[in-house]
Amino acid sequence: MLYYISKLNPLTYQLTSMRTVIFGMDFDINTYVTIFLSLIMFVLAISVIIRSELLGDER
């Protein structure tokens, strides 16, 4: 049961990818998926920040 719950957790894939990079193992599909999703989230966060109206008026 715990195995299937861990498969739903995105941090599991990130941890596996970090271990792959640190220990110099061959990249697997989890590493590529994690890198791809991280890049998409990074670009999305930048676009949201650029389009948002930041308020800097502190009185």
N, CA, C and O atoms as a GROMACS GRO file, in nm:
protein
  236
    1MET      N    1   0.083  -0.120   0.000
    1MET     CA    2   0.000   0.000   0.000
    1MET      C    3   0.086   0.125   0.000
    1MET      O    4   0.060   0.220  -0.074
    2LEU      N    5   0.190   0.125   0.083
    2LEU     CA    6   0.278   0.241   0.090
    2LEU      C    7   0.351   0.263  -0.042
    2LEU      O    8   0.380   0.377  -0.079
    3TYR      N    9   0.380   0.155  -0.112
    3TYR     CA   10   0.447   0.165  -0.242
    3TYR      C   11   0.363   0.244  -0.341
    3TYR      O   12   0.416   0.329  -0.412
    4TYR      N   13   0.234   0.220  -0.346
    4TYR     CA   14   0.147   0.290  -0.439
    4TYR      C   15   0.125   0.435  -0.400
    4TYR      O   16   0.112   0.521  -0.487
    5ILE      N   17   0.122   0.464  -0.272
    5ILE     CA   18   0.110   0.602  -0.226
    5ILE      C   19   0.235   0.681  -0.264
    5ILE      O   20   0.226   0.797  -0.303
    6SER      N   21   0.351   0.617  -0.251
    6SER     CA   22   0.476   0.687  -0.285
    6SER      C   23   0.484   0.714  -0.435
    6SER      O   24   0.550   0.810  -0.475
    7LYS      N   25   0.421   0.633  -0.516
    7LYS     CA   26   0.421   0.657  -0.661
    7LYS      C   27   0.343   0.782  -0.698
    7LYS      O   28   0.368   0.841  -0.804
    8LEU      N   29   0.250   0.824  -0.613
    8LEU     CA   30   0.171   0.944  -0.639
    8LEU      C   31   0.242   1.072  -0.592
    8LEU      O   32   0.201   1.182  -0.627
    9ASN      N   33   0.346   1.057  -0.512
    9ASN     CA   34   0.416   1.171  -0.454
    9ASN      C   35   0.525   1.219  -0.551
    9ASN      O   36   0.616   1.143  -0.583
   10PRO      N   37   0.516   1.344  -0.597
   10PRO     CA   38   0.618   1.394  -0.691
   10PRO      C   39   0.756   1.407  -0.627
   10PRO      O   40   0.857   1.405  -0.698
   11LEU      N   41   0.763   1.420  -0.496
   11LEU     CA   42   0.893   1.429  -0.431
   11LEU      C   43   0.972   1.300  -0.443
   11LEU      O   44   1.094   1.301  -0.438
   12THR      N   45   0.901   1.188  -0.460
   12THR     CA   46   0.968   1.060  -0.481
   12THR      C   47   1.051   1.064  -0.609
   12THR      O   48   1.164   1.015  -0.612
   13TYR      N   49   0.995   1.121  -0.714
   13TYR     CA   50   1.067   1.130  -0.840
   13TYR      C   51   1.184   1.228  -0.830
   13TYR      O   52   1.290   1.203  -0.888
   14GLN      N   53   1.165   1.338  -0.758
   14GLN     CA   54   1.274   1.433  -0.741
   14GLN      C   55   1.388   1.373  -0.660
   14GLN      O   56   1.504   1.395  -0.693
   15LEU      N   57   1.356   1.298  -0.557
   15LEU     CA   58   1.460   1.233  -0.477
   15LEU      C   59   1.536   1.130  -0.559
   15LEU      O   60   1.659   1.122  -0.550
   16THR      N   61   1.466   1.052  -0.639
   16THR     CA   62   1.531   0.955  -0.726
   16THR      C   63   1.622   1.024  -0.826
   16THR      O   64   1.731   0.975  -0.854
   17SER      N   65   1.578   1.136  -0.880
   17SER     CA   66   1.659   1.210  -0.977
   17SER      C   67   1.784   1.269  -0.912
   17SER      O   68   1.892   1.266  -0.971
   18MET      N   69   1.769   1.322  -0.790
   18MET     CA   70   1.886   1.377  -0.721
   18MET      C   71   1.987   1.267  -0.690
   18MET      O   72   2.108   1.289  -0.704
   19ARG      N   73   1.941   1.151  -0.648
   19ARG     CA   74   2.032   1.039  -0.623
   19ARG      C   75   2.104   0.997  -0.751
   19ARG      O   76   2.223   0.965  -0.748
   20THR      N   77   2.032   0.997  -0.862
   20THR     CA   78   2.091   0.960  -0.990
   20THR      C   79   2.203   1.055  -1.028
   20THR      O   80   2.310   1.012  -1.072
   21VAL      N   81   2.181   1.184  -1.010
   21VAL     CA   82   2.282   1.284  -1.045
   21VAL      C   83   2.399   1.279  -0.948
   21VAL      O   84   2.514   1.284  -0.991
   22ILE      N   85   2.372   1.270  -0.820
   22ILE     CA   86   2.480   1.273  -0.720
   22ILE      C   87   2.570   1.151  -0.730
   22ILE      O   88   2.692   1.164  -0.723
   23PHE      N   89   2.512   1.035  -0.747
   23PHE     CA   90   2.592   0.913  -0.750
   23PHE      C   91   2.641   0.875  -0.890
   23PHE      O   92   2.703   0.770  -0.907
   24GLY      N   93   2.613   0.959  -0.989
   24GLY     CA   94   2.666   0.938  -1.123
   24GLY      C   95   2.608   0.819  -1.197
   24GLY      O   96   2.675   0.758  -1.280
   25MET      N   97   2.484   0.784  -1.167
   25MET     CA   98   2.420   0.672  -1.236
   25MET      C   99   2.365   0.720  -1.370
   25MET      O  100   2.358   0.839  -1.397
   26ASP      N  101   2.328   0.625  -1.454
   26ASP     CA  102   2.267   0.660  -1.582
   26ASP      C  103   2.129   0.720  -1.559
   26ASP      O  104   2.055   0.678  -1.470
   27PHE      N  105   2.096   0.820  -1.641
   27PHE     CA  106   1.965   0.883  -1.629
   27PHE      C  107   1.857   0.785  -1.675
   27PHE      O  108   1.875   0.711  -1.772
   28ASP      N  109   1.747   0.786  -1.603
   28ASP     CA  110   1.632   0.706  -1.644
   28ASP      C  111   1.517   0.799  -1.678
   28ASP      O  112   1.534   0.921  -1.677
   29ILE      N  113   1.405   0.744  -1.708
   29ILE     CA  114   1.290   0.825  -1.750
   29ILE      C  115   1.243   0.918  -1.638
   29ILE      O  116   1.195   1.027  -1.666
   30ASN      N  117   1.254   0.876  -1.512
   30ASN     CA  118   1.213   0.961  -1.400
   30ASN      C  119   1.294   1.090  -1.395
   30ASN      O  120   1.240   1.196  -1.365
   31THR      N  121   1.422   1.080  -1.425
   31THR     CA  122   1.507   1.199  -1.423
   31THR      C  123   1.465   1.296  -1.532
   31THR      O  124   1.456   1.417  -1.507
   32TYR      N  125   1.440   1.247  -1.650
   32TYR     CA  126   1.400   1.334  -1.760
   32TYR      C  127   1.262   1.398  -1.734
   32TYR      O  128   1.241   1.515  -1.765
   33VAL      N  129   1.171   1.321  -1.679
   33VAL     CA  130   1.038   1.375  -1.647
   33VAL      C  131   1.049   1.483  -1.540
   33VAL      O  132   0.984   1.587  -1.549
   34THR      N  133   1.131   1.459  -1.439
   34THR     CA  134   1.148   1.557  -1.332
   34THR      C  135   1.210   1.686  -1.383
   34THR      O  136   1.164   1.795  -1.348
   35ILE      N  137   1.312   1.675  -1.466
   35ILE     CA  138   1.375   1.794  -1.523
   35ILE      C  139   1.277   1.870  -1.612
   35ILE      O  140   1.270   1.993  -1.606
   36PHE      N  141   1.203   1.798  -1.693
   36PHE     CA  142   1.106   1.861  -1.782
   36PHE      C  143   0.996   1.934  -1.704
   36PHE      O  144   0.964   2.049  -1.735
   37LEU      N  145   0.940   1.868  -1.603
   37LEU     CA  146   0.835   1.933  -1.523
   37LEU      C  147   0.890   2.051  -1.443
   37LEU      O  148   0.820   2.151  -1.425
   38SER      N  149   1.012   2.041  -1.395
   38SER     CA  150   1.072   2.152  -1.321
   38SER      C  151   1.091   2.273  -1.412
   38SER      O  152   1.067   2.386  -1.370
   39LEU      N  153   1.135   2.250  -1.534
   39LEU     CA  154   1.151   2.361  -1.628
   39LEU      C  155   1.018   2.426  -1.663
   39LEU      O  156   1.010   2.548  -1.674
   40ILE      N  157   0.915   2.345  -1.681
   40ILE     CA  158   0.782   2.400  -1.709
   40ILE      C  159   0.732   2.484  -1.592
   40ILE      O  160   0.680   2.593  -1.612
   41MET      N  161   0.748   2.435  -1.470
   41MET     CA  162   0.705   2.511  -1.352
   41MET      C  163   0.786   2.639  -1.335
   41MET      O  164   0.732   2.741  -1.292
   42PHE      N  165   0.914   2.634  -1.368
   42PHE     CA  166   0.999   2.752  -1.358
   42PHE      C  167   0.954   2.860  -1.456
   42PHE      O  168   0.941   2.977  -1.419
   43VAL      N  169   0.928   2.822  -1.580
   43VAL     CA  170   0.882   2.917  -1.682
   43VAL      C  171   0.744   2.970  -1.645
   43VAL      O  172   0.717   3.089  -1.662
   44LEU      N  173   0.658   2.885  -1.595
   44LEU     CA  174   0.524   2.929  -1.554
   44LEU      C  175   0.531   3.029  -1.438
   44LEU      O  176   0.459   3.128  -1.438
   45ALA      N  177   0.618   3.002  -1.342
   45ALA     CA  178   0.632   3.094  -1.228
   45ALA      C  179   0.685   3.229  -1.273
   45ALA      O  180   0.639   3.333  -1.225
   46ILE      N  181   0.781   3.230  -1.364
   46ILE     CA  182   0.835   3.356  -1.414
   46ILE      C  183   0.728   3.434  -1.488
   46ILE      O  184   0.716   3.555  -1.470
   47SER      N  185   0.650   3.366  -1.572
   47SER     CA  186   0.547   3.438  -1.648
   47SER      C  187   0.438   3.493  -1.556
   47SER      O  188   0.386   3.602  -1.582
   48VAL      N  189   0.403   3.422  -1.450
   48VAL     CA  190   0.304   3.473  -1.356
   48VAL      C  191   0.357   3.593  -1.280
   48VAL      O  192   0.284   3.690  -1.260
   49ILE      N  193   0.483   3.589  -1.239
   49ILE     CA  194   0.542   3.701  -1.166
   49ILE      C  195   0.552   3.824  -1.255
   49ILE      O  196   0.528   3.936  -1.209
   50ILE      N  197   0.588   3.806  -1.381
   50ILE     CA  198   0.600   3.919  -1.473
   50ILE      C  199   0.464   3.983  -1.497
   50ILE      O  200   0.454   4.106  -1.504
   51ARG      N  201   0.359   3.904  -1.509
   51ARG     CA  202   0.226   3.957  -1.538
   51ARG      C  203   0.154   4.011  -1.416
   51ARG      O  204   0.056   4.085  -1.429
   52SER      N  205   0.199   3.977  -1.297
   52SER     CA  206   0.130   4.023  -1.177
   52SER      C  207   0.167   4.167  -1.146
   52SER      O  208   0.276   4.214  -1.177
   53GLU      N  209   0.074   4.234  -1.085
   53GLU     CA  210   0.096   4.373  -1.045
   53GLU      C  211   0.147   4.372  -0.902
   53GLU      O  212   0.072   4.352  -0.806
   54LEU      N  213   0.276   4.394  -0.889
   54LEU     CA  214   0.336   4.391  -0.757
   54LEU      C  215   0.315   4.525  -0.686
   54LEU      O  216   0.335   4.632  -0.745
   55LEU      N  217   0.276   4.519  -0.564
   55LEU     CA  218   0.250   4.639  -0.486
   55LEU      C  219   0.369   4.663  -0.393
   55LEU      O  220   0.408   4.576  -0.315
   56GLY      N  221   0.426   4.782  -0.401
   56GLY     CA  222   0.540   4.814  -0.319
   56GLY      C  223   0.517   4.936  -0.233
   56GLY      O  224   0.612   4.995  -0.181
   57ASP      N  225   0.391   4.976  -0.217
   57ASP     CA  226   0.361   5.094  -0.136
   57ASP      C  227   0.345   5.055   0.010
   57ASP      O  228   0.241   5.002   0.051
   58GLU      N  229   0.447   5.082   0.086
   58GLU     CA  230   0.437   5.063   0.231
   58GLU      C  231   0.443   5.200   0.294
   58GLU      O  232   0.534   5.278   0.266
   59ARG      N  233   0.347   5.229   0.377
   59ARG     CA  234   0.341   5.362   0.438
   59ARG      C  235   0.363   5.353   0.585
   59ARG      O  236   0.362   5.455   0.655
   0.00000   0.00000   0.00000
